[in-house]
Amino acid sequence: MVKINSQPVDASGLSLQTYINNAGYNLNHIAVEINGNIIPKTKYKTTQIADGDEIEIVHFVGGG
């Protein structure tokens, strides 16, 4: 089990890219941090989510 945005999620073993796609996030409007480290978008496909990871996904919102 992992925590994504403070919620328990069963995503262990998935790549970060797979989780993001399955969850419906827009890659152009997010930043991802795993265990306190910001993950570059170029690493999403090769970054595996492991049991115990704490992940934060931040959405960017435009406006005026």
C-alpha positions in Angstrom: 0.0 0.0 0.0 1.2 3.5 -0.8 -0.1 7.0 0.1 -1.0 9.3 -2.7 -2.0 12.8 -1.6 -2.3 11.4 1.9 -4.8 8.7 0.8 -4.0 4.9 0.9 -3.9 3.5 -2.6 -3.0 0.0 -3.9 -0.5 1.1 -6.6 2.6 -0.9 -5.6 4.4 -2.3 -8.6 3.0 0.1 -11.1 5.1 2.6 -13.0 4.4 6.2 -12.1 3.4 6.7 -15.7 0.8 3.9 -15.6 -0.7 5.2 -12.3 -0.9 8.8 -13.7 -2.6 7.6 -16.9 -5.0 5.3 -15.1 -5.9 8.1 -12.7 -6.7 10.5 -15.5 -4.1 13.2 -14.7 -3.0 15.6 -17.4 0.8 15.3 -17.6 1.1 19.0 -18.7 -0.5 20.2 -15.5 1.1 18.2 -12.7 4.3 17.8 -10.6 5.1 14.6 -8.7 7.1 14.1 -5.5 7.9 10.6 -4.1 9.3 10.4 -0.6 10.3 14.1 -0.7 12.0 13.9 -4.1 10.6 15.7 -7.2 10.5 13.2 -10.1 11.3 14.7 -13.6 8.6 13.9 -16.2 11.3 12.0 -18.2 11.5 9.5 -15.4 7.8 8.7 -15.0 8.0 5.6 -17.2 10.9 4.1 -15.4 9.9 5.0 -11.8 8.3 2.1 -10.1 5.9 2.7 -7.2 7.0 0.7 -4.2 5.1 -0.4 -1.1 5.4 2.3 1.6 6.0 5.2 -0.9 4.5 8.6 0.0 3.5 10.4 -3.2 2.2 13.9 -3.7 0.7 14.9 -7.1 0.2 18.6 -7.4 -2.1 20.1 -10.1 -1.3 23.4 -11.6 -4.4 25.6 -12.1 -4.4 28.8 -14.3 -6.5 31.8 -13.6 -6.5 35.5 -13.2 
